[in-house]
Amino acid sequence: MVTLIGHGTRRALMAGLILLLLGALPGQGWGQAATLYFLTIKKGVSDPSASGDTLFETLAKDHGPLQDEREVEPVSLELDIYGVSGGRFGLGIGTEVLQYDDFISLPSGERVGMRVKGVLFTLKTFLRLGAFFPFVGLGIGNYYANLDLPGGRSLRDSPDDVFNARAGLRVLLGRLGLLVEVGRTAAQLDVPSLSGPATLELGGTYTNVGLSWVF
């Protein structure tokens, strides 16, 4: 069951606050550090099919094998804070909110509906090469899912743990910026279905492109 602030949410919020504090503290070797803020609108493609989840294999016992593609197209908004100085290397933090809807048809005529929202907190390290900022990042977060399952059943729940890893490139164009990134989010949800217990991956491997406002 989902509570207003579940265990996963509390962990994610606490980690985000810690990252914000670490980003705000001055460190040795930074010199006259400056701060860049990136507010980015992103659109991507995420594929959970290689995650090893079992929901559609379990449903196949009663409804036939899955025939539709499982790719989804999340839309997200992310705020990144980068600490930059005269050096080439730096640290940044990102807070991202995302959402997507998907409906997957089964051969029996039933379908699985998903309405998913998520929040991710990512600690990033980047290399500054003029207007180019290649980066890698690791983080945690939480996903919130509303599922419509065969047999008229519905489920509203969150995964116990969510982990995220990504790598990408930012390009500054004055007050605008472009972003390309690839990554993987692990967010498996336990799903009790009429065909038996199963798991559903809400994340997956993804590719995102985005447009940033830099300030």
QUIVEN-V545367 format. One record per backbone hydrogen bond with DSSP energy under -0.5 kcal/mol. NH is the residue of the N-H (numbers start at 1). CO is the residue of the C=O. E is the energy in kcal/mol with one decimal. If there is no record, write none. Layout:
BEGIN
nh	co	e
NH	CO	E
NH	CO	E
END
This chain:
BEGIN
nh	co	e
2	156	-0.5
3	1	-0.5
6	3	-0.5
10	6	-2.6
11	7	-2.3
12	8	-2.4
13	9	-3.0
14	10	-2.6
15	11	-2.5
16	12	-2.4
17	13	-2.3
18	14	-2.3
19	15	-2.5
20	16	-2.3
21	17	-2.4
22	18	-2.7
23	19	-2.5
24	20	-1.6
25	21	-1.4
30	27	-1.2
33	31	-1.8
34	84	-3.7
36	82	-2.8
38	80	-2.5
39	37	-0.5
39	213	-2.3
40	38	-0.7
40	78	-3.0
41	211	-2.2
42	40	-0.5
42	76	-2.8
43	209	-2.4
44	74	-1.9
45	207	-2.1
46	72	-2.8
47	205	-3.1
51	48	-1.9
54	199	-0.7
55	199	-2.3
58	54	-2.4
59	55	-2.7
60	56	-1.2
61	58	-1.2
62	59	-1.2
63	59	-2.5
64	60	-1.4
67	105	-0.6
68	105	-0.6
72	46	-2.6
75	99	-2.2
76	42	-2.3
77	97	-2.5
78	40	-2.5
79	95	-2.5
80	38	-2.7
80	78	-0.5
81	93	-2.6
82	36	-3.0
83	91	-2.2
84	34	-2.7
84	82	-0.7
90	126	-1.8
92	124	-2.9
93	81	-1.8
94	122	-2.4
95	79	-2.3
96	120	-2.7
97	77	-2.5
98	118	-2.3
99	75	-1.8
100	116	-2.2
102	114	-2.4
104	112	-2.8
105	103	-0.5
106	110	-3.0
108	63	-1.1
109	106	-2.1
112	104	-2.7
113	111	-0.5
113	148	-2.1
114	102	-3.2
115	146	-2.0
116	100	-2.9
117	144	-2.5
118	98	-2.3
119	142	-2.7
120	96	-2.6
121	140	-3.3
122	94	-2.5
123	138	-2.9
124	92	-3.2
124	122	-0.5
125	136	-2.4
126	90	-2.3
127	134	-2.4
128	88	-3.8
129	127	-0.7
129	132	-3.0
132	129	-1.7
133	170	-2.9
134	127	-0.8
135	168	-2.5
136	125	-2.0
137	166	-2.6
138	123	-2.1
139	164	-2.5
140	121	-1.5
141	162	-1.0
142	119	-2.5
144	117	-3.6
145	157	-2.6
146	115	-2.2
147	145	-0.5
147	155	-3.4
148	113	-2.4
149	147	-0.5
149	153	-3.2
152	149	-0.8
153	149	-0.7
155	147	-2.2
157	145	-1.8
160	188	-0.5
163	186	-2.0
164	139	-2.5
165	184	-2.2
166	137	-2.2
167	182	-2.6
168	135	-2.4
169	180	-2.7
170	133	-1.5
171	178	-2.3
172	131	-2.8
173	176	-3.7
176	173	-1.5
177	212	-1.8
178	171	-2.3
179	210	-2.1
180	169	-1.9
181	208	-2.2
182	167	-2.8
183	206	-2.0
184	165	-2.6
185	204	-2.1
186	163	-2.7
187	185	-0.6
189	200	-2.9
191	198	-3.4
193	191	-0.7
193	196	-1.3
196	193	-1.4
198	191	-1.5
200	189	-2.4
202	187	-2.3
202	200	-0.5
204	185	-2.6
205	47	-2.0
206	183	-2.7
207	45	-1.9
208	181	-2.7
209	43	-2.2
210	179	-2.2
211	41	-2.0
212	177	-3.2
213	39	-2.3
214	175	-3.1
215	37	-2.2
END
